[in-house]
Every structure is written in C-alpha cells, then in structure tokens.
Amino acid sequence: MEKTELTLEYTLKHIEPASGEAAEVCKKRWDSIAKPLHSLGWMEEAIARIAGAQHSPQVSTAKKILVPLCADNGIVAEGVTQTGQEVTAVVAENFLDEKSCAAVMCRMTGAQIRPVDVGMAVDTPRVEKRKFAYGTKNFAKEPAMTREEAVRAVETGIRLAAELKEQGYDMIATGEMGIGNTTTSSAVAVSLLDVPAQEMTGRGAGLTSEGLKKKIEVISDAVKRWNLTKQDPLTILSCVGGFDIAGMTGLYLGGALTHMPVLIDGFISSVAALLAVRMCPDAKGYMLATHVSKEPAARRILDELGLSPALDAGLCLGEGSGAVAAFPLIEMAAEIYHSMSTFEQISIEAYQELN
C-alpha cells in the first residue's frame, strides 16, 4: 500500500474489528496453563488483547518501539505552564542522547525510540521532521489549527504506524513532548466528556493555584466559545488540540488499520486514544492501557474507553514512560503464555470456573 493512500478517510473505512476468535483461543490457552485461573490479571488480558489485535493467538511482542511525538502549543502564551516552549526542543533532542527518562527506560527494556517533530516551534539538528507548521495557534484567541491541518497531523500518525508495521515492529508505545499539552488535553477531554473544566484540569508539570485557576478559565472559555461539547472529534481537535495529540490519534488509527497493538501512555495519550475511538469505535480493540496518570481526568478517560491499566503508581511524567514501563510485564506474560506447562502436561486436574 502506498503511503499516499493512507488518508484519514481511507483508514476509517478500512479498519476492521480486532479478532475475537484469536482472543478467545488465547484465553483458552491461559485457562489450560498450570496455575490458578486468571491469576495473572492484567498480564493475561494484555496478551489476549494483543492476540486480537494481531489476529493470531501466536502473539509476538519482541520488537517494540516508543514514538514520542513532539510539538508546541500556542496556548502557552496565556501563562498556563511553568516553563517555556524552548523546553520542548531540548527534551526532543534528549530522547536521542538517552538523557530523558523515557529514553533510559527504552534502553533498559530493549525498546527502540523514535522521536518525531510533528509541530515544534523550532527545528532541531537530529529529530526527524514530519511537520507542516511551527506549533499551533493560541486557542484562547483563535482555533489551534485549521481542520485541514488537523487531518494532515492525524494522517502523519497513520503513516508512521504503517511504516513501523512494514519494518517488523510488533508493538508501538505512544509518547509525547510538548509544553502546554496538559492544557490542550484537558480542553479536548472536557469537550469529549462534557464535564466541567475544574474537574478535568490539573497542575500539569507544576502550576501555582493561581496558575491552575487561569488554566481552567482558558479551557472553559474556549469550550464555551466554540460550543465544543456539541462538536465532532475533528472539530474539537482543531479548535483546542495539539499536533502531538493529533499525531497520536493517527498512531492508534494506523495501528488498527495494520493490525498492530498500540500502548496508551498517560493522560495525554489517553485523550488521543479517545479521539481515535470516537472517530472509529473498532480502533479500541487495538489499544492497551498501561497506567493511570495522577492527572485529574486520567481515570475518567480510561473508564470512558472501558480499559483497565496495568499500573497505578502516581506517574505523570509523560514522554511514553508509563507505556515503556509496561513492556517488561507484557514480555513476561508472553513468555509464560508460550512456554509454561499445561495442567494436562503435568497430569494435574485443571481448575474449574466456579460461580
């Protein structure tokens, strides 16, 4: 398939549901393994979801990658962050030097890392560039991006996922870097769930109480101005979203199109996941929740998605760190799933499901 064919319209028409048959075969294999039924909890569910996503009970998890999408957000002009946009570019480069948390974690877990500039305010020497704008507009004054820009950013993520599939990757972890993106994510979450901004907005990387109040006001005003609780996902994304969120939305949709499981990181990644599901409900079958962020809206977003996280450890770093932390759990689960003896093999009566 040519990359030029991978439009958003094409993708939404051609995503098929994850394989329920493969997931059921996987669950039966789990039930036959010589251990108490369902005793590995999320680890068993993750392998079953991967089987469904890969359309095969012979799950493969060895080749994995984190894709942090890096972009800047015009809303920082409103004083809703503790740091300036210059930090985005610094951290984006740090991904390549193993100077960021997520990059160190990737090294420790054997995962590759591929930061991509989908809309940073400046160009950096080494980070791969896939952008067509230098950051979004300030949504306190005008829409963050045009609808056409939102579509192009989502399509960037779709094409990235397709490339990674061609390169033989088994799993993608979503990540992001962009100062101001807890503000954009909260605004999108408020719009999608129709919940007051004060219930969905946190301090991000660190705000004073006065700064948090300003952040809530900025979000509430924008949602009201464009009546966003009544709008479609693409309109919401274009009005108050970010290019990183749009690109991650595309990664989820591209993963679904190419039958590749995609790991949700924290709050920002989960907002992009919800956008993808609102655009195409079948995309959910290709997603795994890895952890629940301590951002106020994080659990509500996962509940809306109907997904259970592996970890509840108070993480709120972003970058894909929580998703990468789940890689070892998934690989341990896959090894048990493939290699552990069954009750029949060791001549022990199997556990029975009891009511």
C-alpha positions in Angstrom: 0.0 0.0 0.0 1.4 3.4 -1.0 1.7 5.9 1.9 -0.2 8.4 -0.2 -3.3 6.1 0.0 -3.3 6.3 3.8 -5.7 9.2 4.2 -7.9 9.6 7.2 -10.9 8.8 5.1 -9.4 5.6 3.7 -8.2 4.5 7.2 -11.6 5.0 8.8 -13.3 3.0 6.1 -10.8 0.1 6.2 -10.3 -0.6 9.9 -11.7 -3.9 10.8 -12.5 -5.2 14.4 -9.8 -6.9 16.3 -10.2 -10.7 16.1 -12.5 -12.0 18.8 -11.6 -15.6 17.7 -7.9 -15.1 18.2 -8.5 -13.5 21.6 -10.7 -16.5 22.7 -8.1 -19.0 21.6 -5.6 -17.1 23.7 -7.9 -17.1 26.7 -8.4 -20.8 26.4 -4.7 -21.3 26.3 -4.4 -19.2 29.5 -7.0 -21.3 31.2 -5.1 -24.5 30.4 -1.8 -23.3 31.9 -1.0 -24.9 35.3 -1.8 -22.0 37.6 -5.0 -20.7 39.2 -7.4 -19.3 36.7 -7.0 -15.6 35.8 -4.3 -15.3 38.4 -2.0 -13.0 36.3 -4.8 -10.5 35.9 -3.8 -7.7 33.5 -1.0 -9.7 32.1 -3.4 -12.3 30.8 -5.8 -9.7 29.4 -2.9 -7.9 27.7 -1.8 -11.0 25.8 -5.4 -11.7 24.8 -5.8 -8.1 23.5 -2.6 -8.4 21.6 -3.8 -11.7 20.1 -7.0 -10.0 19.0 -5.0 -7.0 17.6 -2.5 -9.2 15.7 -5.4 -11.5 14.5 -3.4 -14.5 15.8 -3.1 -16.4 19.1 0.6 -16.8 18.3 1.4 -13.4 19.8 4.6 -11.6 19.1 6.0 -9.0 21.4 9.8 -9.0 20.8 10.2 -5.9 18.6 8.9 -2.8 20.2 9.2 0.9 19.9 8.3 4.1 21.6 7.3 7.0 19.3 7.3 10.3 21.2 5.6 12.9 19.0 6.9 16.4 19.7 5.0 19.6 19.2 4.5 23.1 20.6 1.3 24.7 21.7 0.4 28.4 21.2 -1.7 28.4 24.4 1.5 28.7 26.5 1.2 32.5 25.7 -1.6 32.6 28.3 0.7 31.6 31.2 -0.7 28.1 31.7 2.7 26.5 32.1 5.7 26.8 34.4 8.2 26.6 31.5 8.5 28.0 28.0 8.4 26.4 24.6 12.2 26.1 24.4 12.0 23.0 26.7 10.2 21.0 24.0 13.1 21.1 21.6 15.6 20.4 24.4 13.8 17.2 25.5 13.2 16.1 21.9 16.9 16.1 21.3 17.5 14.4 24.7 15.5 11.4 23.5 18.3 10.7 21.1 21.0 11.0 23.7 19.4 8.8 26.4 19.1 11.9 28.6 15.3 11.7 29.0 13.5 9.3 31.4 11.7 7.5 28.6 14.9 7.1 26.6 16.7 5.5 29.6 13.7 3.2 30.1 13.7 2.2 26.5 17.4 1.2 26.8 16.6 -0.9 29.9 13.7 -2.6 28.3 15.2 -3.2 24.9 12.8 -1.0 23.1 13.7 1.4 20.2 12.8 5.1 20.4 11.9 7.3 17.5 11.1 10.9 18.4 9.3 12.8 15.6 8.8 16.5 15.3 5.2 17.0 14.2 5.0 20.6 15.1 7.8 22.1 17.3 8.3 25.8 17.3 11.9 25.4 16.1 13.9 22.9 14.0 16.4 20.8 15.9 19.5 19.2 14.3 18.6 15.5 14.6 14.9 14.9 15.4 13.0 13.5 12.5 10.8 16.2 10.9 7.2 15.4 9.9 5.7 18.9 10.5 4.0 21.4 8.3 3.5 24.2 11.0 5.7 25.6 13.7 3.3 25.0 16.6 -0.4 25.6 17.0 -2.1 28.9 17.4 -3.2 30.3 20.8 -6.7 28.8 21.2 -7.6 31.5 23.7 -7.8 33.8 20.7 -8.4 31.6 17.6 -8.6 27.9 16.8 -5.4 26.0 17.4 -5.3 24.7 13.9 -7.4 24.5 10.8 -9.5 21.4 10.2 -7.2 20.6 7.2 -4.1 20.8 9.5 -5.8 18.5 12.0 -6.4 16.0 9.3 -2.9 16.2 8.0 -1.5 15.7 11.5 -3.7 12.6 12.1 -2.5 11.2 8.7 1.1 11.7 9.8 0.5 9.3 12.7 -1.3 6.9 10.4 1.6 6.7 8.0 4.1 6.4 10.8 2.3 3.4 12.1 2.2 1.8 8.7 5.9 2.3 8.3 6.6 0.7 11.6 4.5 -2.3 10.6 6.5 -2.7 7.4 9.7 -2.5 9.5 8.5 -5.5 11.5 7.6 -3.9 14.8 5.2 -5.9 17.0 4.0 -3.1 19.3 4.0 0.7 19.4 4.1 2.7 22.6 2.7 6.2 22.3 4.5 9.2 23.8 4.6 13.0 23.5 6.6 16.0 24.4 5.2 19.5 24.2 5.0 22.3 26.7 1.3 23.2 27.3 -0.1 19.8 26.3 -1.9 19.1 29.5 -3.9 22.2 28.8 -4.7 21.1 25.3 -5.5 17.6 26.5 -7.8 18.8 29.3 -9.6 21.0 26.8 -10.2 18.1 24.5 -11.2 15.9 27.4 -13.7 18.5 28.7 -15.2 18.7 25.2 -15.5 15.0 24.6 -16.9 14.1 28.0 -19.0 17.3 28.6 -17.6 17.6 32.2 -16.7 21.0 33.8 -13.1 22.1 33.3 -12.4 22.3 37.1 -13.0 18.5 37.3 -10.7 17.7 34.4 -7.8 20.0 34.8 -4.6 19.5 36.9 -1.4 21.4 37.5 0.5 19.6 34.7 4.3 19.9 35.2 3.7 22.3 38.1 1.5 25.3 38.5 0.6 27.6 41.4 -3.0 27.7 42.5 -3.4 31.0 40.6 -1.9 29.4 37.5 -4.3 26.5 37.8 -7.2 28.9 38.0 -6.1 30.7 34.9 -5.7 27.3 33.1 -9.2 26.3 34.0 -10.6 29.7 32.8 -8.8 29.5 29.5 -10.2 26.0 28.8 -13.7 26.8 29.9 -13.8 29.9 27.8 -12.7 28.1 24.7 -15.1 25.2 25.1 -18.0 27.6 25.5 -16.9 29.9 22.7 -17.0 27.1 20.1 -19.7 25.0 21.8 -17.3 22.1 21.7 -19.3 19.7 23.8 -21.6 19.5 20.8 -19.0 19.2 18.1 -17.4 16.2 16.3 -14.0 14.9 17.3 -12.1 16.6 14.4 -13.6 20.0 15.2 -12.7 19.6 18.9 -9.1 18.6 17.9 -8.7 21.5 15.5 -10.1 24.1 18.0 -8.2 23.2 21.2 -5.9 20.3 20.4 -2.2 20.0 19.6 -0.3 18.4 16.8 1.1 15.8 19.2 -2.4 14.7 20.2 -3.4 14.6 16.5 -0.4 12.5 15.6 -1.0 10.1 18.4 -4.6 9.8 17.3 -3.2 8.8 13.9 -0.9 6.2 15.5 -3.9 4.5 17.1 -5.8 4.5 13.9 -2.8 3.3 11.9 -2.2 0.6 14.4 -5.8 -0.6 14.0 -5.5 -0.5 10.2 -2.3 -2.6 10.2 -3.3 -5.0 13.0 -0.7 -3.7 15.4 -1.3 -3.2 19.1 -0.7 0.3 20.4 0.1 1.1 24.0 -1.6 4.1 25.7 0.7 6.0 28.0 -0.8 8.5 30.4 -3.4 11.3 30.3 -2.4 13.0 27.0 -2.0 9.7 25.2 -5.4 8.5 26.5 -7.1 11.6 25.3 -5.7 10.9 21.8 -7.0 7.3 22.2 -10.4 8.6 23.0 -10.4 10.8 19.9 -9.4 7.8 17.8 -12.2 5.7 19.3 -14.8 8.5 18.7 -13.7 8.6 15.1 -13.7 4.8 14.8 -15.0 2.6 17.6 -13.3 -0.5 16.3 -9.9 1.1 17.0 -10.3 0.3 20.7 -9.6 -3.4 20.1 -6.0 -2.5 19.2 -5.3 -0.4 22.3 -3.8 -1.4 25.7 -3.9 0.9 28.7 -0.6 0.8 30.6 -1.1 3.1 33.6 -3.4 5.7 35.1 -1.8 9.1 35.4 -2.4 11.2 38.5 -3.9 14.0 36.3 -7.5 14.5 37.5 -9.1 13.4 34.2 -7.0 10.3 33.6 -9.1 7.7 35.2 -12.3 9.1 33.7 -10.8 8.9 30.2 -9.8 5.2 30.8 -13.3 4.5 32.2 -14.8 6.0 29.1 -12.6 3.8 27.0 -13.5 0.8 29.1 -9.8 -0.1 29.5 -8.0 -1.2 32.7 -4.4 -0.1 33.3 -1.6 -2.3 34.4 -0.1 0.3 36.9 -1.5 2.8 39.3 1.8 4.3 40.6 1.2 8.0 40.6 3.1 8.6 37.4 2.5 11.8 35.5 5.8 12.3 33.6 4.5 11.7 30.0 7.0 11.0 27.2 5.7 7.5 27.0 7.3 6.5 30.3 4.3 4.6 31.6 3.8 2.7 28.4 7.5 1.7 28.3 7.3 0.6 32.0 4.6 -2.0 30.9 6.8 -3.6 28.2 8.5 -6.0 30.7 5.1 -7.1 32.1 3.9 -7.8 28.6 7.0 -9.8 27.7 7.0 -11.8 30.9 3.3 -12.6 30.2 4.1 -13.6 26.6 6.9 -15.9 27.8 4.6 -17.6 30.3 1.8 -17.9 27.8 4.1 -19.6 25.2 6.3 -21.8 27.4 4.5 -22.7 30.6 3.2 -26.3 31.0 -0.5 -27.1 30.9 -2.4 -29.0 33.6 -2.6 -31.9 31.1 1.1 -32.0 30.5 1.9 -32.3 34.2 -1.0 -34.6 34.9 -2.9 -32.3 37.3 -6.6 -31.8 37.3 -7.4 -28.4 35.8 -9.0 -25.6 37.8 -12.7 -25.1 37.0 -14.5 -21.8 36.6 -16.9 -21.5 39.6 -19.9 -19.3 40.0 
